[in-house]
Amino acid sequence: MKSSTWKPTKEEREVMEAVWMQVKGACEKLKEETNAKDEHIRKMLKEMADRYYS
């Protein structure tokens, strides 16, 4: 069974970019306000993605 490759539209790409900027800002704020390092942020984002999108 061949899976289809999703190609986002221009509007979808713009939404994803806006969301990514919000996530990036939240991660930077978390790093400033706690002792979280990049590896902690990476693990947290992976756990969230696995929980909600698997």
Biopython code that builds the backbone (N, CA, C, O; Angstrom):
import numpy as np
from Bio.PDB.StructureBuilder import StructureBuilder

atoms = [
    (1, "MET", "N", (0.840, -1.177, 0.000)),
    (1, "MET", "CA", (0.000, 0.000, 0.000)),
    (1, "MET", "C", (0.887, 1.242, 0.000)),
    (1, "MET", "O", (1.708, 1.428, 0.897)),
    (2, "LYS", "N", (0.716, 2.070, -0.993)),
    (2, "LYS", "CA", (1.521, 3.281, -1.127)),
    (2, "LYS", "C", (0.831, 4.440, -0.429)),
    (2, "LYS", "O", (-0.352, 4.697, -0.652)),
    (3, "SER", "N", (1.578, 5.135, 0.417)),
    (3, "SER", "CA", (0.997, 6.294, 1.102)),
    (3, "SER", "C", (1.171, 7.529, 0.230)),
    (3, "SER", "O", (2.189, 7.691, -0.443)),
    (4, "SER", "N", (0.177, 8.385, 0.250)),
    (4, "SER", "CA", (0.260, 9.608, -0.543)),
    (4, "SER", "C", (1.065, 10.656, 0.219)),
    (4, "SER", "O", (1.052, 10.692, 1.449)),
    (5, "THR", "N", (1.753, 11.493, -0.516)),
    (5, "THR", "CA", (2.544, 12.558, 0.083)),
    (5, "THR", "C", (1.689, 13.811, 0.131)),
    (5, "THR", "O", (1.132, 14.249, -0.876)),
    (6, "TRP", "N", (1.602, 14.375, 1.322)),
    (6, "TRP", "CA", (0.802, 15.585, 1.514)),
    (6, "TRP", "C", (1.584, 16.789, 1.051)),
    (6, "TRP", "O", (2.740, 16.976, 1.432)),
    (7, "LYS", "N", (0.959, 17.598, 0.234)),
    (7, "LYS", "CA", (1.558, 18.842, -0.241)),
    (7, "LYS", "C", (0.697, 19.990, 0.264)),
    (7, "LYS", "O", (-0.410, 20.196, -0.234)),
    (8, "PRO", "N", (1.192, 20.746, 1.249)),
    (8, "PRO", "CA", (0.387, 21.839, 1.801)),
    (8, "PRO", "C", (0.175, 22.962, 0.779)),
    (8, "PRO", "O", (1.034, 23.242, -0.057)),
    (9, "THR", "N", (-0.975, 23.578, 0.875)),
    (9, "THR", "CA", (-1.265, 24.736, 0.040)),
    (9, "THR", "C", (-0.501, 25.942, 0.597)),
    (9, "THR", "O", (0.077, 25.874, 1.682)),
    (10, "LYS", "N", (-0.507, 27.029, -0.148)),
    (10, "LYS", "CA", (0.165, 28.244, 0.312)),
    (10, "LYS", "C", (-0.447, 28.714, 1.634)),
    (10, "LYS", "O", (0.274, 29.117, 2.547)),
    (11, "GLU", "N", (-1.773, 28.660, 1.733)),
    (11, "GLU", "CA", (-2.448, 29.081, 2.964)),
    (11, "GLU", "C", (-2.065, 28.181, 4.136)),
    (11, "GLU", "O", (-1.827, 28.671, 5.240)),
    (12, "GLU", "N", (-2.003, 26.878, 3.907)),
    (12, "GLU", "CA", (-1.610, 25.943, 4.970)),
    (12, "GLU", "C", (-0.179, 26.198, 5.414)),
    (12, "GLU", "O", (0.126, 26.115, 6.604)),
    (13, "ARG", "N", (0.697, 26.507, 4.471)),
    (13, "ARG", "CA", (2.092, 26.803, 4.824)),
    (13, "ARG", "C", (2.182, 28.066, 5.670)),
    (13, "ARG", "O", (2.974, 28.132, 6.610)),
    (14, "GLU", "N", (1.379, 29.059, 5.342)),
    (14, "GLU", "CA", (1.374, 30.297, 6.123)),
    (14, "GLU", "C", (0.893, 30.046, 7.544)),
    (14, "GLU", "O", (1.437, 30.607, 8.496)),
    (15, "VAL", "N", (-0.127, 29.204, 7.691)),
    (15, "VAL", "CA", (-0.637, 28.862, 9.023)),
    (15, "VAL", "C", (0.432, 28.106, 9.807)),
    (15, "VAL", "O", (0.662, 28.390, 10.983)),
    (16, "MET", "N", (1.082, 27.146, 9.156)),
    (16, "MET", "CA", (2.127, 26.377, 9.838)),
    (16, "MET", "C", (3.279, 27.277, 10.276)),
    (16, "MET", "O", (3.835, 27.096, 11.359)),
    (17, "GLU", "N", (3.634, 28.241, 9.437)),
    (17, "GLU", "CA", (4.709, 29.175, 9.787)),
    (17, "GLU", "C", (4.320, 30.017, 11.002)),
    (17, "GLU", "O", (5.135, 30.233, 11.899)),
    (18, "ALA", "N", (3.072, 30.490, 11.028)),
    (18, "ALA", "CA", (2.607, 31.302, 12.162)),
    (18, "ALA", "C", (2.600, 30.480, 13.446)),
    (18, "ALA", "O", (3.008, 30.963, 14.502)),
    (19, "VAL", "N", (2.138, 29.249, 13.351)),
    (19, "VAL", "CA", (2.103, 28.373, 14.531)),
    (19, "VAL", "C", (3.528, 28.081, 14.996)),
    (19, "VAL", "O", (3.814, 28.105, 16.193)),
    (20, "TRP", "N", (4.418, 27.806, 14.043)),
    (20, "TRP", "CA", (5.799, 27.509, 14.413)),
    (20, "TRP", "C", (6.444, 28.688, 15.131)),
    (20, "TRP", "O", (7.194, 28.489, 16.087)),
    (21, "MET", "N", (6.167, 29.905, 14.689)),
    (21, "MET", "CA", (6.736, 31.083, 15.343)),
    (21, "MET", "C", (6.228, 31.194, 16.783)),
    (21, "MET", "O", (6.977, 31.595, 17.674)),
    (22, "GLN", "N", (4.961, 30.840, 17.016)),
    (22, "GLN", "CA", (4.414, 30.867, 18.375)),
    (22, "GLN", "C", (5.078, 29.798, 19.241)),
    (22, "GLN", "O", (5.425, 30.058, 20.393)),
    (23, "VAL", "N", (5.253, 28.606, 18.692)),
    (23, "VAL", "CA", (5.901, 27.511, 19.434)),
    (23, "VAL", "C", (7.343, 27.890, 19.755)),
    (23, "VAL", "O", (7.813, 27.694, 20.876)),
    (24, "LYS", "N", (8.033, 28.433, 18.767)),
    (24, "LYS", "CA", (9.424, 28.830, 18.966)),
    (24, "LYS", "C", (9.538, 29.883, 20.071)),
    (24, "LYS", "O", (10.426, 29.805, 20.920)),
    (25, "GLY", "N", (8.639, 30.865, 20.056)),
    (25, "GLY", "CA", (8.644, 31.895, 21.087)),
    (25, "GLY", "C", (8.375, 31.321, 22.464)),
    (25, "GLY", "O", (9.011, 31.712, 23.442)),
    (26, "ALA", "N", (7.427, 30.389, 22.541)),
    (26, "ALA", "CA", (7.109, 29.757, 23.822)),
    (26, "ALA", "C", (8.300, 28.948, 24.339)),
    (26, "ALA", "O", (8.566, 28.933, 25.540)),
    (27, "CYS", "N", (9.004, 28.288, 23.449)),
    (27, "CYS", "CA", (10.177, 27.503, 23.855)),
    (27, "CYS", "C", (11.289, 28.417, 24.365)),
    (27, "CYS", "O", (11.941, 28.109, 25.362)),
    (28, "GLU", "N", (11.502, 29.531, 23.686)),
    (28, "GLU", "CA", (12.525, 30.480, 24.132)),
    (28, "GLU", "C", (12.167, 31.049, 25.512)),
    (28, "GLU", "O", (13.035, 31.188, 26.373)),
    (29, "LYS", "N", (10.906, 31.370, 25.714)),
    (29, "LYS", "CA", (10.465, 31.893, 27.014)),
    (29, "LYS", "C", (10.668, 30.847, 28.105)),
    (29, "LYS", "O", (11.116, 31.172, 29.205)),
    (30, "LEU", "N", (10.340, 29.592, 27.802)),
    (30, "LEU", "CA", (10.527, 28.503, 28.764)),
    (30, "LEU", "C", (11.999, 28.377, 29.135)),
    (30, "LEU", "O", (12.331, 28.196, 30.307)),
    (31, "LYS", "N", (12.883, 28.473, 28.142)),
    (31, "LYS", "CA", (14.317, 28.377, 28.420)),
    (31, "LYS", "C", (14.803, 29.534, 29.281)),
    (31, "LYS", "O", (15.671, 29.354, 30.135)),
    (32, "GLU", "N", (14.245, 30.724, 29.059)),
    (32, "GLU", "CA", (14.648, 31.892, 29.848)),
    (32, "GLU", "C", (14.173, 31.794, 31.292)),
    (32, "GLU", "O", (14.877, 32.215, 32.210)),
    (33, "GLU", "N", (12.985, 31.242, 31.496)),
    (33, "GLU", "CA", (12.366, 31.239, 32.820)),
    (33, "GLU", "C", (12.657, 29.981, 33.641)),
    (33, "GLU", "O", (12.341, 29.932, 34.829)),
    (34, "THR", "N", (13.251, 28.976, 33.021)),
    (34, "THR", "CA", (13.576, 27.736, 33.726)),
    (34, "THR", "C", (15.000, 27.332, 33.377)),
    (34, "THR", "O", (15.712, 28.061, 32.686)),
    (35, "ASN", "N", (15.403, 26.175, 33.856)),
    (35, "ASN", "CA", (16.732, 25.672, 33.502)),
    (35, "ASN", "C", (16.648, 24.658, 32.359)),
    (35, "ASN", "O", (17.570, 23.868, 32.161)),
    (36, "ALA", "N", (15.536, 24.680, 31.601)),
    (36, "ALA", "CA", (15.363, 23.755, 30.474)),
    (36, "ALA", "C", (16.413, 24.029, 29.398)),
    (36, "ALA", "O", (16.710, 25.179, 29.077)),
    (37, "LYS", "N", (16.953, 22.975, 28.863)),
    (37, "LYS", "CA", (17.922, 23.056, 27.775)),
    (37, "LYS", "C", (17.252, 22.588, 26.481)),
    (37, "LYS", "O", (16.126, 22.090, 26.502)),
    (38, "ASP", "N", (17.950, 22.752, 25.360)),
    (38, "ASP", "CA", (17.393, 22.350, 24.065)),
    (38, "ASP", "C", (16.935, 20.892, 24.070)),
    (38, "ASP", "O", (15.887, 20.565, 23.512)),
    (39, "GLU", "N", (17.716, 20.021, 24.699)),
    (39, "GLU", "CA", (17.358, 18.597, 24.728)),
    (39, "GLU", "C", (16.042, 18.381, 25.477)),
    (39, "GLU", "O", (15.266, 17.502, 25.104)),
    (40, "HIS", "N", (15.778, 19.162, 26.521)),
    (40, "HIS", "CA", (14.525, 19.048, 27.261)),
    (40, "HIS", "C", (13.353, 19.520, 26.413)),
    (40, "HIS", "O", (12.292, 18.895, 26.402)),
    (41, "ILE", "N", (13.552, 20.628, 25.703)),
    (41, "ILE", "CA", (12.510, 21.169, 24.830)),
    (41, "ILE", "C", (12.202, 20.171, 23.722)),
    (41, "ILE", "O", (11.038, 19.910, 23.419)),
    (42, "ARG", "N", (13.253, 19.611, 23.117)),
    (42, "ARG", "CA", (13.089, 18.625, 22.042)),
    (42, "ARG", "C", (12.279, 17.424, 22.527)),
    (42, "ARG", "O", (11.368, 16.964, 21.838)),
    (43, "LYS", "N", (12.609, 16.925, 23.704)),
    (43, "LYS", "CA", (11.900, 15.772, 24.253)),
    (43, "LYS", "C", (10.436, 16.119, 24.529)),
    (43, "LYS", "O", (9.547, 15.316, 24.247)),
    (44, "MET", "N", (10.184, 17.300, 25.074)),
    (44, "MET", "CA", (8.821, 17.731, 25.373)),
    (44, "MET", "C", (7.987, 17.824, 24.092)),
    (44, "MET", "O", (6.853, 17.347, 24.048)),
    (45, "LEU", "N", (8.557, 18.443, 23.047)),
    (45, "LEU", "CA", (7.828, 18.571, 21.789)),
    (45, "LEU", "C", (7.557, 17.205, 21.161)),
    (45, "LEU", "O", (6.487, 16.984, 20.594)),
    (46, "LYS", "N", (8.516, 16.294, 21.257)),
    (46, "LYS", "CA", (8.328, 14.936, 20.718)),
    (46, "LYS", "C", (7.219, 14.213, 21.469)),
    (46, "LYS", "O", (6.374, 13.563, 20.854)),
    (47, "GLU", "N", (7.216, 14.322, 22.791)),
    (47, "GLU", "CA", (6.173, 13.679, 23.593)),
    (47, "GLU", "C", (4.795, 14.242, 23.248)),
    (47, "GLU", "O", (3.826, 13.489, 23.157)),
    (48, "MET", "N", (4.702, 15.560, 23.055)),
    (48, "MET", "CA", (3.427, 16.171, 22.694)),
    (48, "MET", "C", (2.966, 15.686, 21.327)),
    (48, "MET", "O", (1.796, 15.348, 21.147)),
    (49, "ALA", "N", (3.883, 15.652, 20.362)),
    (49, "ALA", "CA", (3.526, 15.193, 19.018)),
    (49, "ALA", "C", (3.075, 13.731, 19.060)),
    (49, "ALA", "O", (2.081, 13.366, 18.431)),
    (50, "ASP", "N", (3.804, 12.904, 19.798)),
    (50, "ASP", "CA", (3.440, 11.481, 19.898)),
    (50, "ASP", "C", (2.069, 11.312, 20.543)),
    (50, "ASP", "O", (1.277, 10.474, 20.115)),
    (51, "ARG", "N", (1.796, 12.095, 21.556)),
    (51, "ARG", "CA", (0.527, 11.975, 22.278)),
    (51, "ARG", "C", (-0.663, 12.374, 21.410)),
    (51, "ARG", "O", (-1.678, 11.678, 21.385)),
    (52, "TYR", "N", (-0.541, 13.479, 20.710)),
    (52, "TYR", "CA", (-1.680, 14.016, 19.997)),
    (52, "TYR", "C", (-1.781, 13.599, 18.538)),
    (52, "TYR", "O", (-2.850, 13.720, 17.940)),
    (53, "TYR", "N", (-0.695, 13.111, 17.953)),
    (53, "TYR", "CA", (-0.721, 12.825, 16.510)),
    (53, "TYR", "C", (-0.265, 11.428, 16.139)),
    (53, "TYR", "O", (0.133, 11.192, 14.999)),
    (54, "SER", "N", (-0.316, 10.496, 17.081)),
    (54, "SER", "CA", (0.057, 9.131, 16.717)),
    (54, "SER", "C", (-1.103, 8.189, 16.923)),
    (54, "SER", "O", (-0.979, 6.991, 16.669)),
]
sb = StructureBuilder()
sb.init_structure("model")
sb.init_model(0)
sb.init_chain("A")
sb.init_seg("    ")
for serial, (resi, resn, name, xyz) in enumerate(atoms, 1):
    if name == "N":
        sb.init_residue(resn, " ", resi, " ")
    sb.init_atom(name, np.array(xyz, "f"), 0.0, 1.0, " ", f" {name:<3s}", serial, name[0])
structure = sb.get_structure()
